[in-house]
Amino acid sequence: MTITEPRYFHLMPPGEWKRLCAEGTTWRGLQHMGYAQPDWCSYPDALDGLMGCWSLIYQRVTGEEYCKDCDLYKPKDTP
């Protein structure tokens, strides 16, 4: 059994994002492709294109520091 690390959406290269948009990939499609929201994000369905975290889906999140003022920020060492 092989366990693979999730591909985090906020780390997606801009070129890949543009390619997926041009192909008409949906938000649900991104999740099926293995993209995940960051571990520190407790926003329910943060990658949902309609009701998700807009900062995340508009690629403003560049790392954990960006999210530290969010009410749904969860430090990595929090269960």
C-alpha positions in Angstrom: 0.0 0.0 0.0 1.4 3.4 -1.0 0.5 6.5 0.9 0.9 9.7 -1.0 1.1 13.2 0.5 -1.7 15.5 -0.6 -1.0 18.2 -3.1 -1.8 21.4 -1.4 -3.9 23.8 -3.5 -2.0 26.9 -2.2 1.3 25.5 -3.5 0.0 24.9 -7.1 2.2 26.6 -9.7 0.5 29.4 -11.6 1.0 27.7 -14.9 -0.8 24.6 -13.7 -3.7 26.8 -12.3 -4.1 28.5 -15.7 -4.0 25.1 -17.5 -6.7 23.6 -15.3 -8.9 26.7 -15.8 -8.5 26.5 -19.5 -9.5 22.8 -19.4 -12.7 23.8 -17.4 -11.7 21.8 -14.3 -14.3 22.2 -11.5 -13.6 22.7 -7.8 -14.8 19.2 -7.1 -12.5 18.0 -9.8 -9.5 19.6 -8.0 -10.4 17.6 -4.9 -10.7 14.4 -6.9 -7.2 15.1 -8.3 -5.8 15.1 -4.8 -5.6 18.8 -4.0 -6.2 19.6 -0.4 -6.6 22.6 1.8 -3.7 23.4 4.1 -3.5 21.4 7.4 -3.8 24.6 9.4 -7.2 25.5 7.8 -10.3 24.3 9.6 -12.7 26.1 7.2 -15.3 23.5 6.1 -14.8 22.6 2.4 -12.4 25.5 2.0 -11.8 24.5 -1.7 -15.5 24.8 -2.6 -15.6 27.4 -5.3 -18.9 29.0 -4.2 -18.8 28.9 -0.4 -15.1 28.1 0.3 -12.3 30.3 1.5 -12.0 33.0 -1.2 -8.5 33.9 -0.2 -7.5 30.3 -0.8 -9.3 29.7 -4.0 -8.2 33.0 -5.5 -4.6 32.0 -4.7 -3.9 34.8 -2.2 -2.8 32.3 0.4 1.0 31.8 0.1 1.6 30.1 3.4 0.5 29.6 7.0 1.5 33.2 8.0 -1.2 34.6 5.7 -3.9 32.7 7.6 -2.9 33.4 11.2 -5.5 36.2 11.7 -8.4 34.0 10.4 -10.9 32.7 12.9 -10.6 29.3 11.4 -6.8 29.1 11.6 -5.7 26.0 13.5 -2.0 25.7 14.4 -0.4 22.5 13.1 0.1 21.1 16.6 -3.6 21.5 17.5 -5.6 18.2 17.4 
